[in-house]
């Protein structure tokens, strides 16, 4: 359409730079690893692409090397990756300091490549009404003691994982806020809601930005969606990651192995033991303190980046 009317086109990638690289370099990845690239090579790293030396084949979004590579959506993303170098500029919802290696590489691929995020800070959405009293409840909790659990508006773990997560929260006696749709509550262990009334809140919705910014929240149990990742960094809260699809596995790998601000659950599935272990590491052990230091450093970079952008926009 832009070509037909003779104007430039400015695409906006709403996720992170590594997932964008995966689509820009799809042909190179396929040429290098070939058909059936997952077989026996799942843990091999994508070191041929700058900034992705810790990313494994199994972390890639579906449609790049595995899954239905001929689906409409996979073909669209493949064609997008090829077309982006012709765009007048490419915008992304991130900040350069988060991933300088990938940013440098993408700048060499595109005419103009601009990090304009995190978008939730740039747009400054108004505070949401705290319908279920999450903030009042948090005000009564100890510093960095609460687990906040949310998997976004699209994904929900399967029933047996909801049981494992609930059992781990109850056994650990960790204070929690769990944003869980009402129709999923039937999968919780019998009596869980009654037994944990003094320990935590299970609500159908929570003001996530405000929750993650609260001093009492010590860990975020998340699906690793890009917006949630940025919001957790801006709040300075380490993460326990249970990815589901798309860029979420890749984001989880960056969280654990590159930025060292959280943990991925083993084999990508919640078990009671794994959740207990992760909660203990982040909330109680020295490793958790290191993660908090790392994410606080990123939080400061977010603030610096935000104010720099604000000044430029003025």
C-alpha positions in Angstrom: 0.0 0.0 0.0 2.8 2.4 0.9 4.6 1.7 -2.5 1.3 2.2 -4.4 0.8 5.7 -3.0 4.5 6.6 -2.9 5.1 7.0 0.9 7.5 5.5 3.4 6.3 2.8 5.7 7.2 2.5 9.4 6.6 -0.9 10.9 6.4 -1.3 14.7 7.5 -4.6 16.3 5.8 -4.9 19.6 8.0 -7.8 21.0 11.7 -8.0 21.7 14.8 -7.7 19.5 15.8 -11.4 19.7 12.5 -12.6 18.4 12.7 -10.0 15.6 16.2 -11.4 14.7 14.8 -14.9 14.6 12.4 -13.8 11.8 14.9 -11.6 10.0 17.4 -14.5 9.9 15.0 -17.3 9.3 16.6 -18.3 5.9 20.1 -18.4 7.5 18.8 -20.5 10.4 17.1 -22.9 8.1 20.2 -23.1 5.8 22.4 -23.8 8.8 20.3 -26.3 10.7 18.3 -27.8 7.7 15.1 -29.7 7.8 14.4 -31.5 11.0 16.8 -29.1 12.8 15.3 -30.0 16.2 16.2 -33.7 16.0 19.0 -34.3 18.5 20.1 -30.7 18.4 17.5 -29.0 20.6 20.1 -27.5 22.9 22.5 -26.3 20.3 22.9 -22.6 20.4 22.2 -20.0 17.7 25.7 -18.5 18.0 25.8 -17.6 14.3 23.5 -14.6 15.0 24.9 -11.6 17.0 23.3 -11.3 20.4 21.9 -14.9 20.3 24.8 -16.9 21.6 22.8 -18.2 24.6 19.6 -18.9 22.6 19.0 -22.6 21.8 17.2 -24.1 18.8 14.4 -25.2 21.1 13.9 -21.6 22.2 13.0 -20.3 18.7 9.4 -19.3 17.9 7.3 -21.9 16.1 7.5 -21.6 12.4 11.1 -20.6 12.1 12.7 -24.1 12.2 10.0 -26.4 13.7 6.3 -26.5 14.0 4.2 -25.8 10.9 6.7 -23.7 8.9 4.2 -23.5 6.0 1.3 -22.1 8.0 -0.2 -18.7 7.0 1.3 -17.1 10.1 4.7 -18.6 9.7 4.9 -17.5 6.0 3.7 -14.0 7.0 6.5 -13.6 9.6 9.1 -15.1 7.2 8.1 -12.6 4.5 8.0 -9.8 7.0 11.6 -10.5 8.0 12.7 -10.3 4.4 10.8 -7.1 3.8 11.8 -5.1 6.8 15.2 -3.9 5.4 13.2 -1.9 2.8 11.2 0.0 5.5 12.0 3.7 6.0 12.4 2.8 9.7 11.6 0.0 12.1 10.4 0.7 15.6 10.5 -1.7 18.5 9.1 -1.8 22.1 12.4 -2.1 23.9 15.3 0.0 25.1 18.8 -0.3 23.6 20.7 -1.0 26.9 18.7 -4.3 27.4 20.3 -6.0 24.4 23.0 -3.9 22.9 24.5 -6.7 20.7 21.2 -7.5 18.9 20.4 -3.9 18.7 23.7 -3.1 17.0 23.2 -5.9 14.5 19.6 -4.9 13.6 20.8 -1.3 13.1 23.2 -2.6 10.5 20.3 -4.5 8.8 17.7 -1.7 8.7 17.8 1.9 7.4 16.8 3.2 10.8 16.2 1.1 13.9 14.7 2.8 16.9 14.0 1.4 20.4 11.1 3.5 21.7 10.0 1.4 24.7 9.1 0.3 27.2 5.8 1.5 25.8 3.9 1.3 29.2 6.3 4.1 30.4 6.1 6.2 27.3 2.3 6.0 27.1 1.9 6.4 30.8 -1.5 4.7 31.1 -3.8 6.0 33.9 -3.8 3.9 37.2 -6.4 1.1 37.0 -9.1 0.8 39.6 -8.0 -1.8 42.2 -11.3 -3.6 42.2 -10.2 -6.6 44.3 -8.1 -4.8 46.9 -4.7 -6.0 45.8 -2.8 -2.9 46.7 -4.4 -2.6 50.1 -3.5 -6.2 50.8 0.1 -5.7 49.6 0.5 -2.7 51.9 0.3 -5.2 54.8 3.0 -7.5 53.5 6.7 -7.6 54.2 9.3 -6.3 51.8 9.9 -8.5 48.7 8.0 -11.4 50.2 5.0 -11.8 47.9 4.7 -14.0 44.8 2.7 -12.4 42.0 1.2 -15.0 39.6 -0.2 -14.1 36.2 -0.1 -15.6 32.8 -1.6 -12.8 30.8 -5.0 -12.7 29.0 -4.4 -15.5 26.5 -2.7 -18.5 28.3 -3.5 -20.6 31.3 -1.4 -23.6 32.4 -3.1 -27.0 32.1 -5.1 -28.3 35.1 -2.3 -30.5 36.5 0.1 -27.6 36.5 -2.4 -25.3 38.2 -2.5 -28.0 41.0 1.3 -28.2 41.2 1.6 -24.4 41.4 -1.2 -24.2 44.1 0.4 -26.9 46.2 3.8 -25.3 46.0 2.4 -21.9 47.1 0.5 -23.5 50.0 3.4 -25.7 51.2 5.9 -22.8 51.0 3.6 -20.5 52.9 4.6 -17.8 50.5 2.2 -14.8 50.5 0.7 -14.5 47.0 -1.6 -12.7 44.6 -2.8 -15.0 41.8 -4.6 -13.5 38.9 -6.7 -16.4 37.7 -9.8 -16.5 35.6 -12.9 -17.7 37.5 -13.5 -20.6 35.2 -10.0 -22.0 36.0 -10.6 -22.1 39.8 -12.3 -25.5 39.5 -8.9 -27.0 38.7 -7.4 -25.9 42.0 -6.9 -28.5 44.8 -10.0 -29.1 46.9 -10.1 -26.7 49.8 -7.1 -24.6 48.5 -9.1 -21.3 48.4 -10.4 -21.8 52.0 -7.1 -22.9 53.4 -5.1 -19.9 51.9 -7.5 -17.1 52.7 -5.0 -15.5 55.1 -2.0 -16.4 52.9 -3.0 -14.9 49.6 -5.5 -13.5 47.1 -6.9 -15.3 44.1 -8.5 -12.7 41.9 -9.9 -12.7 38.3 -7.9 -9.5 37.5 -5.2 -7.3 39.1 -3.6 -3.9 38.3 -0.4 -5.5 37.1 1.7 -2.4 36.7 0.9 -1.2 40.2 1.4 -4.7 41.7 4.8 -5.2 40.1 5.9 -1.7 41.3 5.0 -2.5 44.9 7.8 -3.0 47.4 6.2 -6.1 48.8 6.4 -8.1 45.6 9.5 -10.3 45.5 8.9 -12.6 42.5 6.7 -12.7 39.4 5.5 -16.1 38.1 4.9 -15.4 34.5 4.4 -16.8 30.9 7.3 -14.5 29.7 5.3 -12.4 27.4 7.3 -9.4 26.2 5.1 -6.7 27.9 5.1 -8.6 31.2 8.8 -9.0 31.0 9.3 -5.2 30.5 6.9 -4.4 33.3 8.7 -6.8 35.7 12.0 -5.1 34.8 10.6 -1.7 35.4 9.3 -2.9 38.7 12.6 -4.6 39.7 11.0 -8.0 40.3 12.8 -11.3 39.4 10.8 -13.9 37.5 9.9 -17.5 37.5 9.2 -18.4 33.8 6.8 -20.9 32.4 6.7 -20.1 28.6 4.0 -21.4 26.3 4.5 -20.3 22.7 5.9 -17.7 20.3 8.7 -15.6 21.7 8.1 -16.7 25.3 10.7 -19.5 25.4 13.3 -17.2 23.9 12.4 -14.5 26.5 12.7 -17.0 29.3 16.2 -18.0 28.1 17.3 -14.4 28.1 15.9 -13.9 31.6 17.7 -16.9 33.0 21.0 -17.2 31.1 21.7 -13.7 29.7 20.3 -11.1 32.1 20.2 -13.5 35.1 17.1 -12.0 36.5 15.0 -15.1 36.9 14.6 -18.8 36.4 12.9 -21.0 33.9 11.0 -24.0 35.3 12.7 -27.3 34.3 11.4 -28.9 31.1 9.0 -25.9 30.8 6.4 -27.5 33.1 5.3 -26.7 36.6 5.8 -29.4 39.2 5.4 -28.9 42.9 9.1 -29.6 43.5 10.3 -27.2 40.8 8.1 -24.3 41.9 9.1 -24.8 45.6 12.8 -24.8 44.5 12.4 -21.7 42.4 10.5 -19.8 45.1 13.2 -20.7 47.6 16.1 -19.7 45.3 14.6 -16.3 44.5 13.0 -15.3 47.8 15.4 -16.8 50.3 18.8 -17.7 48.9 21.9 -15.7 47.9 21.2 -16.4 44.2 17.9 -14.5 44.5 19.7 -11.5 45.9 22.0 -11.5 42.9 19.0 -11.6 40.6 17.4 -8.7 42.4 20.7 -6.7 42.0 20.8 -7.5 38.3 17.2 -6.5 37.7 17.5 -3.3 39.8 20.5 -2.4 37.5 18.2 -2.9 34.5 15.5 -0.9 36.2 17.8 2.0 36.5 18.7 1.7 32.8 15.0 1.7 32.0 14.5 4.9 33.9 17.5 6.6 32.2 16.3 5.5 28.8 12.7 6.7 29.5 13.9 10.2 30.5 16.2 10.4 27.5 13.3 9.6 25.2 11.0 12.0 27.0 13.4 14.8 26.6 13.8 14.0 22.9 10.0 13.9 22.4 9.7 17.4 24.0 
